Amino acid sequence: MREIGALRLLVLLPFVLMSVGQALAVATRHSWGQWAVPVVVAWALLGAHRQRGDYRFLAATAPGFQAWLAWEYALLALPVTVVLLAGRAFGPAALLLALALLVAWAPPAGEDRASWHRWRSPFRSEAFEWVSGMRATKGLFFWPVLLGLAAWQRASPLAPAALLAWLLLVLACYGTAEPATMLAVAARSPRQFLRRRLVLGLGYAAATAAPFWGLLASGPAGWGGALAVAVAWLALVALFICAKYAFYPVEAHIRLTQGLVLSIALLLLGHPLYPVLLLVAAIGLPWQSGRRLRRVVG
């Protein structure tokens, strides 16, 4: 929060709360959405837990500290649990609390990297975001699982949900700020660097998402709907890339901006501010990314 700043936090917090509230309101109206809520919340808690800076300190000084963390995560999940209970989603509410408690016993990031260090990435080393991102998130393990789920439930809302889950894994590739030396080596000029990042990122994103689009086209959405989804999906990936370099190297700013772009694009559809906010993101992020890159590698 200190990195974000009080003024930015004051401006952005209403949009965050609006997006989260809208997401919960939409999810609790559908049976499949109610069960998706505990999975998404637990995934967010797991990501934060595995990046805890005090994990090894707690392990060395406080035996049984996982029980403390379990209560902490249960309290963090309590507001969402209350919303689920208010919507009479008793099963998802119980699942959310159970998953929140189990998160405390997950290992921190880094302990399971030894076996993955020998894993040969199918992506070019130049696309360093995809190489490191897919290794960290095990994205290439989840990709066939999500694709199988989309193929199995192509006529249900789970098919687009699987595509959204893959979008979140792609987003995770662009949340880490690499050292400036890597950018300097890869860049000829700020404009060429950003163009190359977009070409590589959108190329791999389109290649991995194409089977999902094909399944959508063969379902109720048809080819027109699938094409619209593909254009919107790739536009979001492009904004994620621009957001990364617009706020490089402060990862808190990068991830918060990417999260806001995603929430605005998906959750505020139909809201009067939707076109204005999306237009600001589409114009402002590429401009700011070029400006920031000129300072770093220019």
N, C-alpha and C positions, 0 to 999 in steps of 0.2 A: 504493500500500500504506500510505503514511503516513496518508492520509485515512481508510482503513478502520480502522486501529488494530490493535495486536498482539493484544489480547484477542478482538476480533471475528474476526480472521483465524484465531486458534487454534480458535475454536468452529466456524467455517464451513468451514475447510479439509477436515475429514474428510468432510463432506457433498459438497463439490465433487469430491474424489477418488473417493468412492463413486459419484457420478452419472456421472462421466467413465468410470470403470472399467466400470460397468454398461452404458453406451452402447456402448463398444468391444466388450464381450463379446457383446452382442446383434447388433451390426452384422457382426462377423466370422463369424457363423454363417450369414449369408445372402449370396448372390452379389450382390444389388443393394445390400445394406448395405455390403459391402466397397468398392464403388465410390463410395458416398455419403460415406464417411469422408474421403477426400482432398479432396473438394469442400467439405465443411463446415469442415475444418481450414484449408484455403487461404482460404476466405471470412473466417474469424476473423483470420487473419494479415493479409489485405488490409485489413480494417477498422482494425486496430491500426496498420498501416503508413501508411495515408492520414491518420491523426490524429497522426502523430509531430510533436512540438514542435521537434525538432532538424533537420527535413528541409532547410529553407532554409540553415541553418548548415552542414550537411554539403555541400550543393551548392556553397556559396561557398568553402569551405575545403579540401575533399577531392575533387578530380576522380576519377571512377571509384568513388565511394563505394558505388554500387549493388552492386559485387562483395562488399564487406564485409557489406552488409545481406543479400545472398543467402546467405552462409555463416551469418549469425546466424539467419535464418529456417529454414534447413535443420537447424541444431542444435535449434531449438525444435520442429521437426516430427519429430526423430529418435525420441523415445520412442514416438510413435504408429506410425512406420514399423516399428520393431522388433516391435510388437504385430501389425501386419499380416503381417510376414514370418514370425512365429511361427505364424500361422494359414494359412500358405502362400498368402497373397494377394499374390503377387509383382507382378502388374500394378498393383493399387491402390497398393502401396508405392512403385513407381517413379513413378507419376503424382503421388503426394503430394510426393515430393522435387522433381519437375520443377515443379510448381505453386508450391511454397515458394520455389524459386529465382526464378521469374518474377515473384513478387510484388514483389521489390525494385525492379523497373523501372516499377511503376505510379506515376502522378502523385499528389501529395498532394491531400487534399480542398481544394477552393477554386479550383484551377486551371481546372477545367472548369465553373465555375458561371456564367460570363458568358452562355453560350448558354441556360442553364436559367433565368436570372434573368428573361427575357422570357416564360417559359412561364406560361400562365394556368392556375391550379389549378382543377379542377372542384369542390373542396371550399370550403365557406364559410370566410371569413376568421376567424370565431369559433373554428373548429376548427383553431387554429394548429399543433397537433401534427401533424395530417395534412398541412397545407399544406407546412410545412418538412420534415417527415419524408419524404414521398413525393418531394419535390424532391431531397433529399440522397441517398436510396437508389435513385432512378429506379424506384420501386416500380410506377408505372403503366406502365412499359415491361415489367417482369417479369410483371405480372398476366396479360395475355393469353397469354404464353409458358407460364406455369404452368398456366393453365386449359386451353390446348391440350394440354399434356402429360397432364393429368388425364383429358381427354376421350379421348385416344388410348389411354391405358393404364388405363381405368376398372376393368378386372377384375384389375389387378395391384397390388402394394404401392406402385407409383409414384403412384397417385391420391391416397391419404392423405398420401404424402410431399410432393406438390405443395401440399396444404393446409397442411402443417406449415411449408413454406418461406414461404408467404404469412403465416403467423402470425409468423415471425421478422421479416419486413419490417414488419409492423404493430408488433411489439415495438420495432423501431428508432425508431419515431415517438415513443416515450415514454421514451427514454433520455437526452434532453437537457433540462436545467433552464433554462427561459426566465427572463429577468430578472424580479425581483419586481414591477417596475412594470407588466408585462403582466398579472400575476395580479391586482394591485390594481385595474387598470382593468376587468378582466373579472368581478370578484367583487362581489356585493352582500353576501354573508355567506359564511363558510367552507363551511357546509352547502350552500347554493345553488350555490356555485362547484363543489364536488365532484360534486354531482348533475348539473350541466350538463355537466361534463367526461365523466361516465359516459354520459349520454344521447347526446351527440355521438359519443363514441368507439365505444360499442357499436352505435349506429345505422350508422355508416360501416363498421364491422367486419362487421356482419351483411349489409349490402348488397353488399359486395365478396366475402364468403365464400359467399353463398347459391348461386351457380352451382356451386361445389365440392360443397356439400352435396347439391344436386340430382343431380350425377353419382354421388356415393356412394349415394344412394337408388336409382338405377337399376342399381347394380352388386350384388355379392354381399352387401353390408351391409344392403340393404333400407331401408325408411323408418324402422324402429325404430332401426337402427344409426346412420343418418344423423342422426336427431334427438338421439341420445345424444352423438354427436360434436359437433353444433352447440351443445348446452348446455355441454359441457365446454370447447369452444373459446371461447365467449363469456365463460365464467367466468374463464378464464385472462386474457383481455383486460381484464376488470374488475380482476383482481388486479394486472396490470401498471400500470394507471392508478393504483390505490391505492398501489402500491409507489413510484411516481414522487413522489407528494406526501407519502408517509410519511417519505421521506428527503430531501426538497427542502431545500436546493439542491445537495447534494453528489452529483455524478453518479457517482462511484465507488460510493457506497452504493446508489444507485438501480439501476445496472446489475447490480451483484452480487446484490442481492435479487431482481431480476427473473429473472436467470439461475438462481438457486436455486429459485425458484418453478417455472420451466419444467422444470428437471431433476427436481425432486421429483415433479411431476405426470406426467411422461412416462417417467421412467426407474426410479423406485422403486415402480412399481405391483406390488402383491403383497408388498412388504416390510412387516414388522410395524410399522415406524414411519410408514408411508405415511399412514394416516388421521389420526394424531396431528399430523404435520407439516402436512398439508393443512388441518386444522381450525385450527391455530395461525395459519396464513397467512390463512385466510378471516375470522378474527375480529380478529387483531392488526393487519393492514394497514389495513383501513378505520378502525379506532379511532385508530391512529397518524397516518394521513393527516389526519383531522379535527383532531387535536391539533396537528400541525405547521402546518396551514393557519390555525388560530386565532392562531398566533404571527406568521405572515407577513401575512395580510390581515385578521385579526380586528380 
